[in-house]
């Protein structure tokens, strides 16, 4: 989301992996790996050569936070405990199914919420905060 918002903020030009990595306080190799996933999802474009770099593939108003989340997350945010509980226990026999249902509902609510916010909205909030105004939505 950070990289997409940065690209949306400076949508009139391409940014290099190094520029994006500086903003993320990260490594350009790691950033390229993440951007590759975003490219595969159709969210960013890579341009080679002089003046090349990364840019948004669509207008910032057309990219939701869910688009970004779905592009980089391999699975659910919430997951089961690594060790299954005892089937000999009345709680253990039912706990995973009960928790799975709660986690599915939470994941659905998260997805719905992320679909409501676009990269353009985040860019506007960043600009407002930089100008000392309340971010708002």
SERO-4910 file (N, C-alpha, C, O; in steps of 0.05 Angstrom, whole numbers):
BEGIN
 pado doro    nc1    nc2    nc3   cac1   cac2   cac3    cc1    cc2    cc3    oc1    oc2    oc3
  Unk    A     16    -24      0      0      0      0     17     25      0     11     45    -13
  Unk    A     40     23     14     58     46     16     69     52    -12     68     75    -21
  Unk    A     79     31    -26     91     36    -52     70     46    -72     75     64    -88
  Unk    A     46     35    -71     25     44    -89     17     73    -83     12     89   -102
  Unk    A     16     81    -58      9    108    -51     32    127    -60     26    149    -69
  Unk    A     56    119    -57     79    135    -66     77    139    -96     81    161   -106
  Unk    A     72    117   -111     69    119   -140     45    137   -148     46    151   -167
  Unk    A     24    135   -132      1    152   -137      6    181   -131     -4    199   -145
  Unk    A     23    186   -111     30    214   -104     46    227   -126     42    251   -132
  Unk    A     63    212   -138     81    222   -159     74    209   -186     92    200   -201
  Unk    A     48    207   -192     39    193   -216     47    205   -242     44    192   -263
  Unk    A     58    229   -242     67    241   -267     94    232   -276    104    240   -297
  Unk    A    107    215   -260    133    204   -268    137    176   -256    123    168   -238
  Unk    A    157    162   -268    164    135   -257    183    138   -234    199    157   -233
  Unk    A    182    120   -216    200    119   -193    217     94   -195    207     73   -202
  Unk    A    242     96   -188    260     73   -188    255     56   -163    243     66   -144
  Unk    A    264     31   -165    262     14   -141    277     26   -118    268     23    -95
  Unk    A    299     39   -123    315     52   -102    300     74    -89    301     77    -64
  Unk    A    286     90   -105    270    112    -93    247    102    -76    242    112    -54
  Unk    A    235     81    -85    213     69    -70    224     56    -44    212     59    -23
  Unk    A    247     42    -47    259     30    -24    267     51     -3    265     46     21
  Unk    A    277     74    -12    284     95      7    259    104     23    261    108     48
  Unk    A    237    107     10    212    115     24    203     94     44    193    100     65
  Unk    A    207     69     36    199     46     53    220     40     75    216     24     92
  Unk    A    243     53     72    266     47     90    272     17     88    275      3    108
  Unk    A    275      8     63    278    -20     57    300    -24     36    314     -6     29
  Unk    A    302    -49     27    321    -57      7    309    -58    -20    286    -67    -24
  Unk    A    323    -47    -41    312    -46    -68    305    -74    -79    287    -77    -95
  Unk    A    321    -94    -71    316   -121    -81    289   -131    -70    273   -143    -85
  Unk    A    284   -127    -45    258   -135    -33    235   -119    -46    214   -130    -51
  Unk    A    240    -93    -50    219    -77    -62    213    -86    -90    189    -87    -98
  Unk    A    233    -94   -106    228   -104   -133    212   -130   -132    195   -134   -149
  Unk    A    216   -147   -112    201   -171   -109    172   -165   -104    154   -177   -116
  Unk    A    167   -146    -86    139   -138    -80    126   -125   -104    103   -131   -111
  Unk    A    141   -108   -117    130    -94   -141    124   -114   -163    106   -111   -179
  Unk    A    140   -136   -165    135   -157   -184    108   -169   -180     93   -175   -199
  Unk    A    100   -174   -155     74   -184   -149     52   -165   -156     31   -172   -165
  Unk    A     57   -139   -150     38   -118   -158     35   -116   -188     13   -111   -198
  Unk    A     57   -120   -202     57   -119   -231     40   -143   -242     24   -140   -260
  Unk    A     45   -167   -230     30   -190   -239      0   -187   -234    -16   -199   -249
  Unk    A     -7   -172   -214    -35   -167   -208    -47   -144   -225    -70   -137   -222
  Unk    A    -30   -132   -242    -40   -110   -259    -42    -83   -246    -57    -66   -255
  Unk    A    -28    -80   -224    -29    -54   -209     -7    -35   -216    -11    -11   -214
  Unk    A     16    -45   -224     38    -27   -231     50    -36   -258     47    -59   -266
  Unk    A     65    -18   -270     80    -23   -295    109    -18   -290    116      0   -275
  Unk    A    126    -34   -303    155    -29   -302    164    -20   -330    157    -32   -350
  Unk    A    179      2   -330    190     12   -355    221     11   -353    232     20   -334
  Unk    A    233     -1   -373    262     -3   -373    275     20   -387    262     36   -401
  Unk    A    301     23   -382    317     44   -396    317     70   -381    307     73   -359
  Unk    A    330     90   -395    332    116   -383    305    128   -378    287    128   -395
  Unk    A    302    139   -354    276    150   -346    256    129   -338    233    135   -332
  Unk    A    264    103   -338    246     82   -332    242     79   -302    253     94   -286
  Unk    A    226     60   -295    221     55   -267    193     43   -264    183     30   -282
  Unk    A    181     49   -242    154     38   -236    133     60   -236    138     82   -227
  Unk    A    109     53   -245     87     71   -245     61     55   -241     61     31   -244
  Unk    A     40     69   -235     14     55   -232      4     46   -259      6     61   -279
  Unk    A     -9     23   -260    -21     13   -285    -48     25   -289    -59     25   -311
  Unk    A    -61     34   -267    -87     46   -269    -87     72   -253    -69     77   -238
  Unk    A   -108     87   -256   -110    112   -241   -112    105   -211   -124     85   -204
  Unk    A   -101    122   -194   -102    117   -165   -131    113   -154   -135     98   -135
  Unk    A   -150    126   -167   -178    123   -158   -190     96   -165   -211     88   -155
  Unk    A   -176     81   -182   -186     55   -191   -172     32   -176   -178      9   -182
  Unk    A   -154     38   -158   -140     17   -143   -149     19   -114   -145     39   -101
  Unk    A   -160     -3   -104   -169     -3    -76   -147    -16    -58   -129    -29    -68
  Unk    A   -150    -11    -33   -131    -24    -14   -134    -54    -15   -115    -69    -10
  Unk    A   -159    -64    -21   -162    -93    -24   -146   -103    -48   -135   -125    -47
  Unk    A   -145    -88    -70   -129    -96    -93   -100   -101    -85    -88   -121    -92
  Unk    A    -90    -82    -69    -62    -85    -59    -59   -108    -41    -40   -124    -43
  Unk    A    -77   -111    -22    -77   -133     -3    -77   -160    -17    -61   -178    -11
  Unk    A    -96   -163    -36    -99   -188    -50    -74   -195    -67    -68   -218    -71
  Unk    A    -61   -174    -77    -37   -179    -94    -13   -189    -78      4   -203    -89
  Unk    A    -11   -182    -53     14   -189    -38     10   -209    -16     29   -221     -7
  Unk    A    -15   -213     -7    -19   -232     14    -24   -260      3    -42   -263    -15
  Unk    A    -10   -280     12    -12   -307      2    -36   -322     13    -46   -341      1
  Unk    A    -45   -314     36    -68   -328     48    -82   -310     68    -78   -286     69
  Unk    A    -98   -323     85   -113   -307    105    -95   -294    125    -73   -304    131
  Unk    A   -104   -271    135    -89   -257    156    -90   -273    182    -70   -275    197
  Unk    A   -114   -283    188   -118   -299    212   -116   -328    206   -127   -338    186
  Unk    A   -101   -343    222    -98   -372    217   -100   -388    242    -98   -378    264
  Unk    A   -104   -414    238   -106   -433    260    -79   -436    275    -58   -428    265
  Unk    A    -82   -447    298    -58   -454    314    -44   -477    299    -58   -493    286
  Unk    A    -18   -477    299     -3   -497    284     -8   -526    293     -5   -544    277
  Unk    A    -15   -530    318    -19   -557    328    -48   -562    334    -60   -548    350
  Unk    A    -60   -582    320    -88   -587    324    -94   -595    353    -77   -608    366
  Unk    A   -117   -587    364   -124   -594    391   -131   -624    394   -134   -638    374
  Unk    A   -133   -632    418   -140   -660    424   -169   -666    417   -187   -652    425
  Unk    A   -173   -688    402   -200   -697    396   -213   -710    420   -237   -714    421
  Unk    A   -197   -716    441   -208   -728    465   -222   -707    483   -236   -715    501
  Unk    A   -218   -682    477   -229   -660    493   -254   -649    479   -254   -645    455
  Unk    A   -275   -645    494   -300   -635    482   -296   -607    470   -309   -600    450
  Unk    A   -279   -591    481   -273   -564    470   -256   -568    445   -261   -556    425
  Unk    A   -235   -584    448   -216   -589    426   -230   -599    401   -222   -592    378
  Unk    A   -250   -616    404   -264   -628    381   -278   -607    364   -282   -611    340
  Unk    A   -285   -585    376   -302   -565    362   -289   -538    358   -298   -521    342
  Unk    A   -267   -534    371   -255   -507    371   -246   -497    344   -252   -474    337
  Unk    A   -233   -514    328   -224   -505    302   -247   -496    284   -245   -475    271
  Unk    A   -268   -512    283   -291   -504    266   -303   -478    276   -311   -461    259
  Unk    A   -306   -474    302   -317   -450    312   -299   -426    306   -309   -405    298
  Unk    A   -274   -429    311   -255   -407    306   -253   -401    276   -251   -378    267
  Unk    A   -253   -422    259   -252   -418    230   -275   -401    221   -272   -383    204
  Unk    A   -299   -405    231   -323   -390    224   -319   -360    231   -325   -342    216
  Unk    A   -309   -355    255   -303   -328    264   -282   -315    247   -285   -291    239
  Unk    A   -261   -329    241   -240   -318    224   -249   -312    196   -242   -292    185
  Unk    A   -266   -329    185   -277   -324    158   -294   -298    158   -291   -282    140
  Unk    A   -310   -294    179   -326   -270    181   -308   -245    183   -313   -225    171
  Unk    A   -287   -248    200   -268   -225    203   -254   -219    177   -250   -195    170
  Unk    A   -245   -239    163   -231   -235    137   -250   -222    117   -242   -204    102
  Unk    A   -276   -230    117   -295   -218     99   -299   -188    106   -301   -172     88
  Unk    A   -301   -182    132   -304   -154    140   -280   -138    132   -283   -115    124
  Unk    A   -256   -149    136   -232   -135    128   -232   -129     98   -226   -107     89
  Unk    A   -239   -150     82   -239   -146     53   -259   -124     45   -253   -107     28
  Unk    A   -283   -125     57   -303   -104     51   -293    -77     58   -297    -58     43
  Unk    A   -280    -74     80   -269    -48     89   -248    -38     70   -247    -15     62
  Unk    A   -229    -56     62   -207    -48     45   -217    -41     17   -205    -24      3
  Unk    A   -240    -52      8   -251    -45    -18   -263    -16    -18   -268     -5    -39
  Unk    A   -267     -5      5   -279     22      7   -258     45      4   -266     68      1
  Unk    A   -233     39      6   -212     60      5   -195     56    -19   -186     33    -25
  Unk    A   -190     78    -33   -173     77    -57   -145     89    -51   -141    103    -31
  Unk    A   -127     83    -69   -100     96    -67   -103    126    -70    -88    141    -57
  Unk    A   -121    135    -87   -126    165    -90   -134    177    -63   -125    199    -56
  Unk    A   -150    163    -47   -158    174    -21   -134    176     -3   -131    195     12
  Unk    A   -117    155     -3    -93    156     13    -74    179      5    -63    193     22
  Unk    A    -72    183    -21    -55    205    -31    -66    232    -21    -51    248    -11
  Unk    A    -92    235    -23   -104    260    -13    -99    264     17    -94    286     26
  Unk    A   -100    242     32    -95    244     61    -66    251     67    -61    267     85
  Unk    A    -48    239     52    -19    246     55    -14    275     50     -1    289     66
  Unk    A    -25    285     28    -22    313     20    -33    331     42    -21    351     50
  Unk    A    -57    325     52    -70    341     73    -53    341     98    -49    362    111
  Unk    A    -43    318    106    -26    316    130      0    332    127      9    345    146
  Unk    A     12    331    103     36    347     98     31    377     99     49    392    106
  Unk    A      7    385     93     -1    413     94    -11    421    122    -18    444    126
  Unk    A    -11    402    140    -20    408    167    -50    406    172    -60    414    193
  Unk    A    -64    397    152    -93    394    154   -101    367    164    -85    348    162
  Unk    A   -124    363    176   -133    336    183   -135    319    159   -143    328    137
  Unk    A   -129    293    161   -129    275    138   -156    270    127   -160    271    103
  Unk    A   -176    265    144   -203    258    134   -203    234    116   -184    219    116
  Unk    A   -224    231    101   -226    209     82   -234    220     56   -237    206     36
***
